[in-house]
Amino acid sequence: MRQLYKLEDAGSIPALITLTVDVCREGHMEFRARCEELATAYVDRDARFMGLFQDLFAYADHVTPEERAHVYEELTRWVNHERAGLAARFAIQAGALIEAGCDPGPLATAIVTPLVRVLRDAERFLLATQASPEDQSDQGVWVGRRAISRASVDEVGGKDPAAAEAYFSLEIWYRPVVASWTRARGAMIAAQQNEALRAAVEKLRYVSDASWIAILLDTAMDEPCVFLFPQLGVAYSAVLDGVTDLGQLNVLMATPLRDPLTRVGAAMAPSEKALAVMQGRGPQSCGESFSSSLQAHTWRSLNPETGLAEDERFEWSAPGGTGTHSLPNDFQPATIAPLDGARVLLLTGPKPEPCPNMVSFTRSSSVSRMFSALPAEVRDVRKLSADDAATWFARVKTAVA
């Protein structure tokens, strides 16, 4: 016999109560029956649902390693349930078991099909609320970038319950997505190549919890990259793997690109702790910060006449907004339009002299990585020959011209 625990409401204060469950005697079929009972309660709006859900979570969290695989398999099977809110709750329990050691692959693969459906339904709810007036009070419900009244939410949701349920379930869905994809490399790359999924996420990229999914889909995985230093006329090639944003890239490329970065006055010397954080070898953050005077632009910002990067030539988009100056730390390199199969960055420093038509920033950021379980590296860094560098500069000039 084993003691299990769950939280129950006691007024406004959760109270810890003890459940005694003979875990050893509860096999796979009994757990399936528990799942079916939970699903029935959800669909019927049975008041017992939350209690059943807490019981199921407590059971799944305390099974033996031998039983855990069966429980995980069953939870993953329910992820494709037609009710978005119910499926999300099964998914988040499966995600918790991944963090406890279960194979992330099955959930990482199984979650894609229902996720596409949920995102499409959620977009329908978002569009339907656009006609609702904004609520300026502190009681409004945020839907996308606008707050509307609870009455408006109920009205729109009453006409399309599946869409409303899908939208509000996104705050749950992104968690098992992150838990599984960041630990299942192959499944994550397959998801990034899924056009239906990318199209569904794009509609909700900046307006809901789907933004976390969008960031994952735009994380560089085995991405060929070319770094061009216009002030020096030199170029380097590399592969970005697991790199989420420019802030992470700044730390990871500081050592392999130390020579050209020093020559343009933008060298960094990250600590071993900082490197461990950004590479995924250490904790998700370490309390340190870093500053960089490096100005990065996409290849589209090159002036073909001067051969230098300039502001105001291309508008980029990042999770935090858009702009036409140098790229911010939250910019994702994998969103750069590929040129001859590579993501091309123009790197400029304050030396030997500031470039015209460019505002220089010194950007500071805390040392932390976006996803704790995702390792990252900048590998196969190679300085290109003078001829190859010249070819790349010419290629960019031709493309932007």
Secondary structure, DSSP 8 states (H G I E B T S, - for coil): -EEEEEEEEETTEEEEEEEEE-GGG--HHHHHHHHHHHHHHHHTT-TTHHHHHHHHHHHHHH--HHHHHHHHHHHHHGGG-SSHHHHHHHHHHHHHHHHTT--SHHHHHHTHHHHHHHHHHHHHHHHHGGGS-B--STT-EEETTEEE-HHHHHHHHHH-HHHHHHHHHHHHHHHHHHHHHTT-HHHHHHHHT-HHHHHHHHTTTTTSTHHHHHHHHTSBSSEEEEEEETTTTEEEEEEEESB-SHHHHHHHTTTTTHHHHHHTT------HHHHHHHHTSS-SEEEEEEEE--EEEEGGGB-TTT-SB-TTS--EEETTEEESSS--TT--GGGS--BTTBEEEEEE-S-SS--TT-----EEEEEE-S-TT---EEEEEEE--HHHHHHHHHHHHHHH-
